């Protein structure tokens, strides 16, 4: 009878492995914390800007839109990619001009239209924005309103490279500088 009890206790309680002195609940806790530490709130991805040879970074999977824009001297297809992370909308838009000489004037019109659409009042003066490979780039910030009337912080950058015009923008409660700096620094010629 004694042997039967000893064998049954071995069946219900496996022998402890002394080579790994951590209980299973401790192991589950450590692995769970490790997964939380590795998962980013932002899921950064490289976004090629069509066949332009340029790319940008977005912190989430974007929605896609395109439309034809009538500019004073020509029409162009504007490509838009945007996504939301928390209360911040990240947007990347670009278009290719047939006549590159019109780039700076068309960027100014695009900026005015964007500010008007976002109902930006009292925008801060534009600042230089360093974009590797761009002929011209500026960044500005202001307070605007969403289409539902809610106040929103707006940051928008416009860049030109040859006949390529690009706009990066954030709308919403401004995320921490670390989160948005990757977005602003992500616009660049595509790496080969």
JOBELTA-V444134 format. One record per residue. RES is the residue in one small letter. PSI is psi in degrees with one decimal (* if undefined). OMEGA is omega in whole degrees, -180 to 180 (none if undefined). Layout:
BEGIN
res & psi & omega
RES & PSI & OMEGA
RES & PSI & OMEGA
END
This chain:
BEGIN
res & psi & omega
x & -39.7 & -180
x & -43.9 & 180
x & -37.1 & 179
x & -43.6 & 178
x & -40.6 & 179
x & -44.8 & 180
x & -38.4 & 179
x & -38.4 & 179
x & -32.2 & 176
x & -30.7 & 180
x & -37.2 & -177
x & -23.5 & -180
x & 98.8 & -179
x & 153.1 & 179
x & 142.0 & -179
x & 132.6 & 177
x & 110.4 & -177
x & -9.9 & 177
x & -22.4 & -178
x & 83.3 & -171
x & 48.1 & 179
x & 132.4 & 179
x & 162.6 & -177
x & -35.9 & 179
x & -34.0 & 177
x & -39.1 & 179
x & -43.9 & 178
x & -42.8 & 179
x & -46.9 & -179
x & -44.3 & 179
x & -39.7 & 179
x & -44.9 & 178
x & -37.4 & 178
x & -42.1 & 178
x & -39.9 & 178
x & -39.3 & -179
x & -31.6 & -177
x & -22.7 & -177
x & 127.4 & 179
x & 146.0 & 171
x & -31.1 & 179
x & 131.8 & -178
x & 81.8 & -173
x & 141.1 & 178
x & 148.6 & 178
x & 132.2 & -180
x & 106.7 & 174
x & 136.1 & 179
x & 74.0 & -179
x & -137.5 & 179
x & 24.9 & -177
x & -17.1 & -175
x & 8.8 & -180
x & 161.6 & 176
x & 160.7 & 177
x & 169.6 & 176
x & 137.6 & 173
x & 143.7 & -176
x & 8.7 & -177
x & 168.8 & -180
x & 122.4 & -173
x & 153.5 & 166
x & 153.4 & -173
x & 135.7 & 175
x & 151.9 & 176
x & 149.0 & 174
x & 157.8 & 177
x & 132.2 & -179
x & 129.2 & 177
x & 111.8 & 177
x & 164.7 & -177
x & -36.0 & -176
x & -8.3 & -177
x & 169.4 & 173
x & 151.5 & 179
x & 154.5 & 176
x & 121.9 & 177
x & 127.7 & 178
x & 133.9 & -178
x & 134.6 & 174
x & 128.2 & -180
x & 155.1 & 178
x & 162.2 & -179
x & 136.2 & 172
x & 111.2 & -176
x & -125.8 & -179
x & 13.5 & -178
x & 130.3 & 173
x & 128.4 & 176
x & 132.5 & -178
x & 140.9 & 175
x & 127.6 & 178
x & 148.4 & 178
x & 157.5 & 175
x & 152.8 & 179
x & 126.4 & 178
x & 141.7 & 176
x & -33.0 & -180
x & 99.6 & -176
x & -22.2 & -178
x & -18.0 & -180
x & 4.9 & -170
x & -53.2 & -174
x & -41.9 & 179
x & -41.0 & 179
x & -32.8 & 175
x & -40.0 & 178
x & -42.4 & 177
x & -40.3 & 179
x & -42.6 & 179
x & -46.7 & 180
x & -43.5 & 179
x & -40.0 & 180
x & -43.0 & 178
x & -41.2 & 179
x & -44.3 & 180
x & -38.7 & 179
x & 3.1 & 180
x & 45.8 & -179
x & 127.8 & 176
x & 141.9 & 176
x & 52.4 & 176
x & 141.3 & 176
x & 152.9 & 177
x & 145.6 & -179
x & 145.2 & 177
x & 154.3 & 174
x & 140.4 & 179
x & 119.0 & -177
x & 110.1 & 178
x & 112.7 & -179
x & 127.6 & 177
x & -5.8 & -179
x & 145.9 & 175
x & -29.6 & -175
x & 139.0 & 178
x & 140.0 & 177
x & 151.9 & 179
x & 137.2 & 176
x & 159.9 & -179
x & 153.5 & 176
x & 176.5 & 176
x & 132.2 & 180
x & -161.5 & 178
x & 141.7 & 173
x & 172.6 & -180
x & -23.1 & 178
x & 3.9 & 178
x & -7.6 & -180
x & 135.5 & 178
x & 146.0 & -177
x & 142.3 & 172
x & 133.0 & -178
x & 131.6 & 171
x & 130.4 & -175
x & 134.9 & 177
x & 139.8 & 177
x & 135.8 & -180
x & 151.4 & 177
x & 138.0 & 175
x & 102.5 & -174
x & -126.4 & 179
x & 7.2 & 179
x & 126.6 & 175
x & 134.4 & -178
x & 141.8 & 174
x & 126.9 & 170
x & 142.0 & -179
x & 149.4 & 168
x & 138.9 & 179
x & 126.2 & 177
x & -173.6 & 175
x & 124.9 & -175
x & 124.2 & 178
x & 169.3 & -180
x & 154.3 & -177
x & -35.9 & 179
x & -36.9 & -180
x & -44.1 & -175
x & -24.3 & -179
x & -35.1 & 177
x & -38.2 & 178
x & -49.7 & -178
x & -34.8 & -180
x & -9.4 & -174
x & -13.4 & 179
x & 120.9 & -177
x & 162.7 & 172
x & 144.0 & -179
x & 135.6 & 178
x & 136.3 & -179
x & * & none
END
